[in-house]
Amino acid sequence: MRMLFASDLHRGITESFHVINTLRVSTAVLTDVVQKEVGAGATDRVLEALHSVPDGVSGQNLRAFTSKPAHERDSLLAEIWLFNIFGRYEAWTDSLPLETSDRGCHFPSRGSGANSGSAGFNETFDGLTTVHSLSTAFASSIVHDYRYLGSRIDDALIVYRLFKECRNSLTHSGGRAGERVEQWGVSASTCAADLYVGHGGILADLPILTKGDRVVLNLEQVRAFVALLTRIAFTIDTILLTSSIGHSEILYRWQKNLGSRPIPVRMATLRRGAWIGSRLQPLDIPVPDQSSDLIPYLEESGLIKVIQN
């Protein structure tokens, strides 16, 4: 199922997967080649000539990176990916039409864990007004989607806090874990380890650190985090979708592109399903698995006028 507010974020995350995996392969190939060249006596100038490096890149750069052990190269790419993903997610949450998205999208609910003493997810999203016809139309599609976290959203946000504090330590503390990294790590290992799944559905190792430890992440750890972050975004999106906020956004996109007057359409056409999808998908509006479930909402919202056969 598409997402109403998070489709651009999802596309950006998917693109980051492609970029990082390509970098992982290309750096491994480059390392093998450069190490052989250096072993044969190539100087920095020779490396520059052999690889047609762009302006600003030197043979010294190639030598320095490719001389690192594989796990160090892996860690550097993981750090780059982590920073990129947090930048994308934070930009997305800032764009949401919520005054308290800085809390609800970044912190678990108050009392949900040992470190959850402030307002968070529930305090932000429980107050939204649900649109019954939207909720009914999408209920089955949402709960059967593997990305939907349901009651586990707070557990997932605890893992999010752990990685957020790892990112903060890398940025502000010289790469050393602070007390919050240690605290969120304990909470995550206690209640959310089963949500932290890596490639092939295998549980990944959470970064459990004590204060003062150097924060070193690998690509598999960041990959598992990115997969979980996608589920967090999807869960948030479903709540917004079925609320008055989602209703307003759907009305805006429909009326901007299809006009403000109800579109007359026969019930038999609607029940076949293709008509609804052909109108909503170009607008990046989600369609439930059974598109006909959306008929009552479209009709009561004045977007269509149903003509009985």
KADAPE-V355817 format. One record per residue. N is the residue number from 1. RES is the residue in one small letter. OMEGA is omega as a letter, one per 20 degrees, with the letter a starting at -180 (999 if undefined). Layout:
n=N res=RES omega=OMEGA
n=N res=RES omega=OMEGA
This chain:
n=1 res=m omega=r
n=2 res=r omega=r
n=3 res=m omega=a
n=4 res=l omega=a
n=5 res=f omega=a
n=6 res=a omega=a
n=7 res=s omega=r
n=8 res=d omega=r
n=9 res=l omega=a
n=10 res=h omega=r
n=11 res=r omega=r
n=12 res=g omega=r
n=13 res=i omega=r
n=14 res=t omega=r
n=15 res=e omega=r
n=16 res=s omega=r
n=17 res=f omega=a
n=18 res=h omega=a
n=19 res=v omega=a
n=20 res=i omega=r
n=21 res=n omega=r
n=22 res=t omega=r
n=23 res=l omega=a
n=24 res=r omega=r
n=25 res=v omega=a
n=26 res=s omega=r
n=27 res=t omega=r
n=28 res=a omega=r
n=29 res=v omega=a
n=30 res=l omega=r
n=31 res=t omega=a
n=32 res=d omega=a
n=33 res=v omega=a
n=34 res=v omega=r
n=35 res=q omega=r
n=36 res=k omega=a
n=37 res=e omega=r
n=38 res=v omega=r
n=39 res=g omega=r
n=40 res=a omega=r
n=41 res=g omega=a
n=42 res=a omega=r
n=43 res=t omega=r
n=44 res=d omega=r
n=45 res=r omega=r
n=46 res=v omega=r
n=47 res=l omega=r
n=48 res=e omega=a
n=49 res=a omega=a
n=50 res=l omega=a
n=51 res=h omega=r
n=52 res=s omega=a
n=53 res=v omega=r
n=54 res=p omega=r
n=55 res=d omega=r
n=56 res=g omega=r
n=57 res=v omega=a
n=58 res=s omega=r
n=59 res=g omega=r
n=60 res=q omega=r
n=61 res=n omega=a
n=62 res=l omega=a
n=63 res=r omega=a
n=64 res=a omega=a
n=65 res=f omega=a
n=66 res=t omega=r
n=67 res=s omega=r
n=68 res=k omega=r
n=69 res=p omega=a
n=70 res=a omega=a
n=71 res=h omega=r
n=72 res=e omega=r
n=73 res=r omega=r
n=74 res=d omega=a
n=75 res=s omega=r
n=76 res=l omega=r
n=77 res=l omega=r
n=78 res=a omega=r
n=79 res=e omega=r
n=80 res=i omega=a
n=81 res=w omega=a
n=82 res=l omega=a
n=83 res=f omega=r
n=84 res=n omega=a
n=85 res=i omega=r
n=86 res=f omega=r
n=87 res=g omega=r
n=88 res=r omega=a
n=89 res=y omega=a
n=90 res=e omega=r
n=91 res=a omega=r
n=92 res=w omega=a
n=93 res=t omega=r
n=94 res=d omega=a
n=95 res=s omega=a
n=96 res=l omega=a
n=97 res=p omega=a
n=98 res=l omega=a
n=99 res=e omega=a
n=100 res=t omega=r
n=101 res=s omega=r
n=102 res=d omega=r
n=103 res=r omega=a
n=104 res=g omega=a
n=105 res=c omega=a
n=106 res=h omega=a
n=107 res=f omega=r
n=108 res=p omega=a
n=109 res=s omega=r
n=110 res=r omega=r
n=111 res=g omega=a
n=112 res=s omega=r
n=113 res=g omega=a
n=114 res=a omega=a
n=115 res=n omega=a
n=116 res=s omega=a
n=117 res=g omega=a
n=118 res=s omega=r
n=119 res=a omega=a
n=120 res=g omega=a
n=121 res=f omega=a
n=122 res=n omega=a
n=123 res=e omega=r
n=124 res=t omega=a
n=125 res=f omega=r
n=126 res=d omega=a
n=127 res=g omega=a
n=128 res=l omega=r
n=129 res=t omega=r
n=130 res=t omega=r
n=131 res=v omega=a
n=132 res=h omega=a
n=133 res=s omega=r
n=134 res=l omega=r
n=135 res=s omega=r
n=136 res=t omega=a
n=137 res=a omega=a
n=138 res=f omega=a
n=139 res=a omega=a
n=140 res=s omega=a
n=141 res=s omega=a
n=142 res=i omega=a
n=143 res=v omega=r
n=144 res=h omega=r
n=145 res=d omega=a
n=146 res=y omega=a
n=147 res=r omega=a
n=148 res=y omega=a
n=149 res=l omega=a
n=150 res=g omega=a
n=151 res=s omega=r
n=152 res=r omega=a
n=153 res=i omega=r
n=154 res=d omega=r
n=155 res=d omega=r
n=156 res=a omega=r
n=157 res=l omega=r
n=158 res=i omega=r
n=159 res=v omega=r
n=160 res=y omega=a
n=161 res=r omega=r
n=162 res=l omega=a
n=163 res=f omega=r
n=164 res=k omega=r
n=165 res=e omega=r
n=166 res=c omega=r
n=167 res=r omega=a
n=168 res=n omega=r
n=169 res=s omega=r
n=170 res=l omega=a
n=171 res=t omega=a
n=172 res=h omega=a
n=173 res=s omega=r
n=174 res=g omega=r
n=175 res=g omega=r
n=176 res=r omega=a
n=177 res=a omega=r
n=178 res=g omega=a
n=179 res=e omega=a
n=180 res=r omega=r
n=181 res=v omega=r
n=182 res=e omega=a
n=183 res=q omega=a
n=184 res=w omega=r
n=185 res=g omega=r
n=186 res=v omega=r
n=187 res=s omega=a
n=188 res=a omega=a
n=189 res=s omega=a
n=190 res=t omega=a
n=191 res=c omega=a
n=192 res=a omega=a
n=193 res=a omega=a
n=194 res=d omega=r
n=195 res=l omega=a
n=196 res=y omega=a
n=197 res=v omega=a
n=198 res=g omega=a
n=199 res=h omega=r
n=200 res=g omega=r
n=201 res=g omega=a
n=202 res=i omega=r
n=203 res=l omega=r
n=204 res=a omega=a
n=205 res=d omega=r
n=206 res=l omega=r
n=207 res=p omega=a
n=208 res=i omega=a
n=209 res=l omega=r
n=210 res=t omega=a
n=211 res=k omega=r
n=212 res=g omega=r
n=213 res=d omega=r
n=214 res=r omega=r
n=215 res=v omega=r
n=216 res=v omega=a
n=217 res=l omega=r
n=218 res=n omega=a
n=219 res=l omega=r
n=220 res=e omega=r
n=221 res=q omega=r
n=222 res=v omega=r
n=223 res=r omega=r
n=224 res=a omega=r
n=225 res=f omega=a
n=226 res=v omega=r
n=227 res=a omega=r
n=228 res=l omega=r
n=229 res=l omega=r
n=230 res=t omega=r
n=231 res=r omega=r
n=232 res=i omega=a
n=233 res=a omega=r
n=234 res=f omega=a
n=235 res=t omega=r
n=236 res=i omega=a
n=237 res=d omega=a
n=238 res=t omega=r
n=239 res=i omega=r
n=240 res=l omega=a
n=241 res=l omega=a
n=242 res=t omega=r
n=243 res=s omega=r
n=244 res=s omega=r
n=245 res=i omega=r
n=246 res=g omega=r
n=247 res=h omega=r
n=248 res=s omega=a
n=249 res=e omega=r
n=250 res=i omega=r
n=251 res=l omega=a
n=252 res=y omega=a
n=253 res=r omega=a
n=254 res=w omega=a
n=255 res=q omega=r
n=256 res=k omega=a
n=257 res=n omega=a
n=258 res=l omega=r
n=259 res=g omega=a
n=260 res=s omega=a
n=261 res=r omega=r
n=262 res=p omega=r
n=263 res=i omega=r
n=264 res=p omega=a
n=265 res=v omega=a
n=266 res=r omega=r
n=267 res=m omega=a
n=268 res=a omega=r
n=269 res=t omega=a
n=270 res=l omega=a
n=271 res=r omega=r
n=272 res=r omega=r
n=273 res=g omega=a
n=274 res=a omega=a
n=275 res=w omega=a
n=276 res=i omega=a
n=277 res=g omega=a
n=278 res=s omega=r
n=279 res=r omega=a
n=280 res=l omega=a
n=281 res=q omega=r
n=282 res=p omega=r
n=283 res=l omega=a
n=284 res=d omega=r
n=285 res=i omega=a
n=286 res=p omega=r
n=287 res=v omega=r
n=288 res=p omega=a
n=289 res=d omega=r
n=290 res=q omega=a
n=291 res=s omega=r
n=292 res=s omega=r
n=293 res=d omega=a
n=294 res=l omega=a
n=295 res=i omega=a
n=296 res=p omega=r
n=297 res=y omega=a
n=298 res=l omega=a
n=299 res=e omega=a
n=300 res=e omega=r
n=301 res=s omega=r
n=302 res=g omega=a
n=303 res=l omega=r
n=304 res=i omega=r
n=305 res=k omega=a
n=306 res=v omega=r
n=307 res=i omega=a
n=308 res=q omega=a
n=309 res=n omega=999
